[in-house]
């Protein structure tokens, strides 16, 4: 079993950038429904099928479910990124690679946090636009872009983790 040794990882400019992207997209996710709520019809789309077409509707108050879920995941990932020694790594962590692996692991969390927030921001924007125009569709391209994007992020992380300096 690998020792879980805590080390100090001061933020570097890239870390601040990634945190900023996640934070700004989170704030946007809160602002869009807040600013649009009064203009929404009583019924809004709340679920989409694999083709990106709305297939379930709910009251306009349900627009707050998505920001609540994102708030929970956003804050959870921020907390998890403060404890890199508790993450799982695809390579053995030892004294020679500990700071590299910890920094890479925390950056993966920050990238995923920002990517998820941007994805949900896009979904929220589409829900509100669609509710107002009565034409709601994310499109199949959204699902493809999501899967390819997440696959590339995780693939790059695994490549860099195994490459080790």
Buried (B, 14 or more C-beta within 10 A) or exposed (E): EEEEEEEEBEEEEEBEEBBEBBBBBBEBBBEBBEEBEEEBEEEBBBEBEEEBBBEEBBEBEBBEEBBEEBEEBBEEBBEBBEEBBEBEBEBEBEEEBBBBBBBBBBBBBBBBBBBBBBBBBBBBBBBBEBBBEEEBBBEEEBBEEBEEEBEEBEEEBBEBBEEEE
